Amino acid sequence: MPAFSPSDYQAIFLSVKVAVIATLLSLPFGFAVAYVMTYKRFRGRIAMDVLVNLPLTLPPVVVGYLLLLLLGQNGPVGKWVLQPLGIKLIFTWKAAVIATAVVGFPLMVRSIRTGMEAIDEKLIQASRTLGAGWLDTIVTVIAPLSVRGIMAGSILMFARGLGEFGATIIVAGNIPGVTQTIPLAIYEYVSSPKGDVIAMSLCLVSITLSVIVLIFHEWLSRRVVRVD
């Protein structure tokens, strides 16, 4: 295997960093959205369901372009919120985090919803009958019993983040050492002469990371089963 350049190591580190941060930032929002969509009945629920799952059906490049329009200097959020605060997101690693979070969010919500829907409704009713408030019920009943869905959603989103390409290259660019992740580095090497060897090496790194994530998920799932 050929030696990686410093920018290659930075791409590997940035891929893991972006995936981890996007997953951690999305987890509380994903849990809240899953809870609302599972246990609440309200007008516009179908519209909310469509909106949450829309990034799953749109091409990632479309998601990235929409984020660019929204967060760019002339976009509503970029112009009226970010610029007055002196915050720049476009073409930074933070934009890659946002793109990864948006693209992977539906996977997280769907997995957590699956875990919540598997909870026996009688347990929730018993909790409320014993005087627990809605927050106590979430903390003591819903969250512990949906932990498998939470784990699955987090792992899926993290894995999705490692492979994110289309939305990231639009909003973060492909800047070596700054915003370049493993998929973007592979794309650059494949597009250049004699870059196939390094591209294949980065592919092997990506596969290795994915296998580690899957093994960790299986190990964690078995630990949860033993605890139950």
C-alpha positions as semicolon CSV with decimal commas, in nm:
position;residue;x (nm);y (nm);z (nm)
1;M;0,000;0,000;0,000
2;P;0,149;0,337;-0,100
3;A;0,219;0,600;0,162
4;F;-0,057;0,852;0,217
5;S;0,014;1,222;0,197
6;P;-0,067;1,452;0,491
7;S;-0,382;1,567;0,310
8;D;-0,494;1,203;0,278
9;Y;-0,462;1,151;0,653
10;Q;-0,650;1,475;0,707
11;A;-0,927;1,350;0,477
12;I;-0,956;1,028;0,680
13;F;-0,962;1,217;1,009
14;L;-1,212;1,473;0,876
15;S;-1,447;1,200;0,750
16;V;-1,465;1,045;1,097
17;K;-1,491;1,386;1,263
18;V;-1,776;1,502;1,040
19;A;-1,969;1,176;1,079
20;V;-1,932;1,175;1,458
21;I;-2,031;1,540;1,506
22;A;-2,324;1,514;1,264
23;T;-2,452;1,207;1,448
24;L;-2,419;1,361;1,794
25;L;-2,583;1,687;1,688
26;S;-2,870;1,510;1,516
27;L;-2,945;1,258;1,791
28;P;-3,154;1,480;2,024
29;F;-3,347;1,627;1,730
30;G;-3,395;1,282;1,577
31;F;-3,529;1,146;1,906
32;A;-3,767;1,442;1,946
33;V;-3,899;1,415;1,591
34;A;-3,942;1,039;1,623
35;Y;-4,131;1,087;1,949
36;V;-4,367;1,345;1,800
37;M;-4,433;1,136;1,490
38;T;-4,492;0,821;1,695
39;Y;-4,705;0,943;1,986
40;K;-4,863;1,270;1,876
41;R;-5,163;1,316;1,651
42;F;-5,193;1,657;1,488
43;R;-5,276;1,827;1,163
44;G;-4,985;1,836;0,927
45;R;-4,840;1,508;1,052
46;I;-4,828;1,369;0,697
47;A;-4,656;1,686;0,576
48;M;-4,401;1,653;0,856
49;D;-4,341;1,291;0,764
50;V;-4,283;1,386;0,400
51;L;-4,050;1,672;0,496
52;V;-3,840;1,454;0,728
53;N;-3,800;1,178;0,470
54;L;-3,753;1,407;0,170
55;P;-3,368;1,410;0,187
56;L;-3,382;1,031;0,162
57;T;-3,547;1,047;-0,181
58;L;-3,377;1,354;-0,326
59;P;-3,039;1,326;-0,499
60;P;-2,770;1,441;-0,252
61;V;-2,657;1,705;-0,502
62;V;-3,005;1,861;-0,489
63;V;-2,990;1,864;-0,108
64;G;-2,650;2,029;-0,124
65;Y;-2,768;2,293;-0,371
66;L;-3,071;2,377;-0,158
67;L;-2,846;2,411;0,147
68;L;-2,617;2,636;-0,056
69;L;-2,910;2,859;-0,147
70;L;-3,025;2,864;0,215
71;L;-2,691;2,917;0,389
72;G;-2,503;3,115;0,123
73;Q;-2,425;3,485;0,148
74;N;-2,743;3,577;-0,039
75;G;-2,959;3,307;0,118
76;P;-3,218;3,390;0,384
77;V;-3,030;3,220;0,668
78;G;-2,686;3,321;0,546
79;K;-2,773;3,685;0,487
80;W;-3,005;3,760;0,778
81;V;-2,876;3,524;1,048
82;L;-2,520;3,409;0,987
83;Q;-2,360;3,724;0,845
84;P;-2,474;3,955;1,129
85;L;-2,321;3,706;1,373
86;G;-2,000;3,684;1,173
87;I;-2,048;3,312;1,104
88;K;-1,932;3,158;0,778
89;L;-2,043;2,804;0,700
90;I;-2,015;2,759;0,324
91;F;-1,690;2,591;0,214
92;T;-1,592;2,497;0,568
93;W;-1,592;2,161;0,744
94;K;-1,896;2,280;0,941
95;A;-2,092;2,290;0,616
96;A;-1,994;1,926;0,563
97;V;-2,138;1,847;0,906
98;I;-2,467;2,016;0,818
99;A;-2,488;1,838;0,482
100;T;-2,416;1,503;0,645
101;A;-2,672;1,566;0,918
102;V;-2,945;1,659;0,671
103;V;-2,884;1,363;0,442
104;G;-2,860;1,109;0,724
105;F;-3,137;1,250;0,945
106;P;-3,421;1,045;0,790
107;L;-3,234;0,719;0,855
108;M;-3,193;0,810;1,220
109;V;-3,557;0,911;1,265
110;R;-3,692;0,599;1,094
111;S;-3,480;0,369;1,312
112;I;-3,578;0,544;1,634
113;R;-3,944;0,538;1,532
114;T;-3,919;0,165;1,474
115;G;-3,784;0,122;1,825
116;M;-4,056;0,339;1,975
117;E;-4,336;0,167;1,786
118;A;-4,222;-0,167;1,929
119;I;-4,284;-0,047;2,288
120;D;-4,591;-0,194;2,454
121;E;-4,844;0,088;2,491
122;K;-4,954;-0,059;2,825
123;L;-4,616;0,024;2,978
124;I;-4,656;0,388;2,885
125;Q;-5,012;0,397;3,018
126;A;-4,898;0,235;3,342
127;S;-4,630;0,499;3,382
128;R;-4,881;0,779;3,336
129;T;-5,128;0,609;3,572
130;L;-4,861;0,600;3,844
131;G;-4,831;0,976;3,816
132;A;-4,530;1,015;3,588
133;G;-4,531;1,326;3,370
134;W;-4,459;1,311;2,999
135;L;-4,091;1,395;3,054
136;D;-4,054;1,127;3,322
137;T;-4,222;0,875;3,093
138;I;-3,980;0,960;2,813
139;V;-3,673;0,931;3,037
140;T;-3,773;0,620;3,233
141;V;-3,979;0,423;2,981
142;I;-3,959;0,534;2,618
143;A;-3,588;0,614;2,591
144;P;-3,460;0,294;2,761
145;L;-3,699;0,069;2,567
146;S;-3,614;0,229;2,232
147;V;-3,238;0,215;2,288
148;R;-3,190;-0,041;2,010
149;G;-3,356;0,191;1,762
150;I;-3,143;0,479;1,887
151;M;-2,826;0,273;1,842
152;A;-2,929;0,153;1,498
153;G;-3,018;0,504;1,387
154;S;-2,691;0,646;1,515
155;I;-2,485;0,375;1,346
156;L;-2,672;0,416;1,019
157;M;-2,624;0,790;1,022
158;F;-2,256;0,760;1,108
159;A;-2,202;0,510;0,827
160;R;-2,397;0,732;0,588
161;G;-2,182;1,025;0,693
162;L;-1,860;0,839;0,610
163;G;-1,980;0,797;0,252
164;E;-2,145;1,133;0,196
165;F;-2,033;1,295;-0,130
166;G;-2,293;1,486;-0,333
167;A;-2,425;1,732;-0,075
168;T;-2,081;1,782;0,081
169;I;-1,902;1,879;-0,240
170;I;-2,169;2,142;-0,312
171;V;-2,173;2,322;0,024
172;A;-1,822;2,248;0,152
173;G;-1,621;2,209;-0,167
174;N;-1,325;1,978;-0,216
175;I;-1,044;2,165;-0,045
176;P;-0,754;1,934;0,057
177;G;-0,675;1,964;0,426
178;V;-0,984;2,177;0,490
179;T;-1,305;2,016;0,365
180;Q;-1,184;1,713;0,173
181;T;-1,324;1,386;0,309
182;I;-1,247;1,031;0,197
183;P;-1,510;1,020;-0,082
184;L;-1,396;1,358;-0,214
185;A;-1,031;1,252;-0,204
186;I;-1,116;0,931;-0,392
187;Y;-1,302;1,135;-0,654
188;E;-1,000;1,362;-0,699
189;Y;-0,755;1,073;-0,732
190;V;-0,974;0,885;-0,978
191;S;-0,998;1,202;-1,189
192;S;-0,620;1,244;-1,200
193;P;-0,360;1,039;-1,392
194;K;-0,200;0,754;-1,196
195;G;-0,424;0,818;-0,896
196;D;-0,593;0,478;-0,904
197;V;-0,358;0,320;-0,650
198;I;-0,414;0,585;-0,384
199;A;-0,787;0,584;-0,462
200;M;-0,801;0,209;-0,401
201;S;-0,607;0,249;-0,077
202;L;-0,857;0,506;0,045
203;C;-1,138;0,271;-0,056
204;L;-0,981;0,003;0,164
205;V;-0,964;0,252;0,452
206;S;-1,331;0,336;0,402
207;I;-1,424;-0,035;0,395
208;T;-1,221;-0,095;0,711
209;L;-1,396;0,189;0,894
210;S;-1,736;0,058;0,785
211;V;-1,653;-0,296;0,903
212;I;-1,538;-0,160;1,241
213;V;-1,864;0,033;1,277
214;L;-2,073;-0,276;1,192
215;I;-1,878;-0,497;1,434
216;F;-1,919;-0,236;1,708
217;H;-2,294;-0,220;1,640
218;E;-2,328;-0,598;1,666
219;W;-2,126;-0,605;1,989
220;L;-2,327;-0,322;2,141
221;S;-2,656;-0,483;2,038
222;R;-2,560;-0,809;2,208
223;R;-2,465;-0,620;2,524
224;V;-2,805;-0,452;2,527
225;V;-2,981;-0,787;2,479
226;R;-2,790;-0,933;2,775
227;V;-2,884;-0,637;2,993
228;D;-3,252;-0,678;2,895
